[in-house]
């Protein structure tokens, strides 16, 4: 039985966006081959545009497939069962209770310059587990406190549900 369960599903939004983008690109490519180029445009121009859209779409799809969702289950012993998922592979790992470091809040900024917070666990081998991320500092601090109270060895009593 799990003492706590943490999930970070932010990557799912990027995967869905890219799936829609690539489906639309496939559809528009089919329409171009079916109907030919619009009036006033030559096939070389259309080929150049298609090449650009397919190159960017392919590159961004490859990048998006490297972003993973994570599921961390804290067992009764305080050990971690970590599952990282991407669209094409799954990585599983068990971290024993004695090897579980404390989580920390990483303070950063998003692309607009607004504060952005991440609850991160950095394992001894340098691997990182981003348990949660948000613009809401209080929710990230609560997640960090819950993880530190439940994971690892002798971290304290189980938190009471509120």
Secondary structure, 3 states (H helix, E strand, C coil): CEEEEEEECHHHHHHHHHHHHHHHHHHHHHHHHHHCCCCCCCHHHHHHHHHHHHHHHHHHHHHHHCCCEEEEEEECCCCEEEEEECCCCEEEEEECHHHCCCCEEEEEECCCCCEEEEEEEECCCCCEEEEEEECCHHHHHHHHHHHHHHCCCCCCCCCCCC
